[in-house]
Amino acid sequence: MRVSRAMEPIAEASAARDRPRDAREEASAAARGTRFTLERRLAVAFAGAVIAVTVMALAVFDTARRALEASRWVAHTQQVLEGLDGMLGGLAQVEAAVYAYALTDEGAYLARRDRALSLFESRSQKLGGLLADNPLQQRRWRVLRHIADEQIALLDRVVVVRQTEGAAAARELLMLSLPHQSAESMRSVFQEMQQEEYRLMKERVQAEERQRTIAVAAGLLLAATFVVLFAAAYRAIRRQLAERKAAEARVVVLNRRLEERARELESANRDLESFSYSVSHDLRAPLRAIDGFSRILEEEYGERLDGEGRRLLAVVRDNSRRMSGLIDDLLEFSRLGRKPLATADVDMTQLARETFGQLVLAAERAPGFTLAPLPPARGDPALLRQVWANLLANAIKFSAGREAPLVEVSGGESGPENVYCVKDNGAGFDMRYYDKLFGVFQRLHGEEFEGTGVGLAIVQRVIARHGGRVWAEGRPGEGAAFYFSLPREARDGEVREG
């Protein structure tokens, strides 16, 4: 689990690669937080304004309705007063026509009387309808109508006497039988009804004026509410704009930091490429020389060495081979970030079967193997083969010490992804150290298991470039299960950087 000083440029480059993503996340989080705050405040302010304006508008509407109702009652009272005058005026026209007929015996006056009677009847009925809401005035109207009917009956007798007994008898009937008491009663009832309507008129005019005053006040209050809400909205918008500008300034700062970190990444990548070149050209030659001279020494001078010398020579050759393998893994890891994806349809079941078959040829002990049908994928066949090779090689390696080693491969669909699993019954690992599992040069086991600590990092980078995820579960001594997912709807030529 120790990192060699020679590997530090790789680790630094990997850390630098993650920094721009952190800056992007900070900028995105700042923008989302500002937008959420602005939208939430504006939504609350808008909802409050709508409620306030709605309440005020309903109040103004109700006040206007009451004012209109009061105005309608004032007009109703005016109609009642006009109806009273019209009813009495119609009765007076009937009396005038009968008097004129009694004195002149001209038929035209009878026709005038008939028209006056019709007008009186219509006005009387209309007045009765107008007084339907006032029981007291209804009773008075019925008394008034009864007196009027008696007078009309008397006038009809005058007409009959004029036609049968002559003008003198008609004039005598008019002079002697005219019901002065009825006329006084009619006048008294008329005055009572008129006074009542004037009283109602005064009350209703006052109510109308009061409701109009309230309506005007409510309208002014509504207008004032609009002004206050507009001013509050204006202030809120200005404040939010100021906050947004401040947030945008923070985003600009974060973007500058992002650019700086991108430059750091570019510099780190250059260092990484330079280191890779140095590894491939400067370290390989000494390693080949060490291995070659060690082999010569072993072949030509092996008989002169004692057992401890030969053991130490074997250690030198073994470590040079391990160093060569580590260099190969590092070069492969560094190339993954620059190599473009060549996507194609991949039969994952066949790929896993072929990869396992190749791996067990070099294994000292072949484990049991179960392979369930796997969903197909779309990706780079060579890189996906490397993923299967690293995961299956780990499963074979860590389960080799079991009495009955077993490697199981399964997969299926999960939402928009295909999920694949490689499970073994080997040494497992402690989940407390899970965060180190996919790191470069991180090894959770000792020297009893060979390895460079790069394989799982390569798996994670390949799957991330395909837009997927990698995770694992395990327990010490109970085996481990490694999962990776790939999107089912990947597009041709699509490259996703992790």
PyMOL commands that set and color helices and strands:
alter all, ss='L'
color gray80, all
select helices_A, chain A and resi 5-104+107-133+135-164+167-177+180-304+307-336+348-361+381-399+431-436+455-465
alter helices_A, ss='H'
color red, helices_A
select strands_A, chain A and resi 344-346+368-371+377-379+406-414+417-424+469-474+480-487
alter strands_A, ss='S'
color yellow, strands_A
deselect
rebuild
show_as cartoon
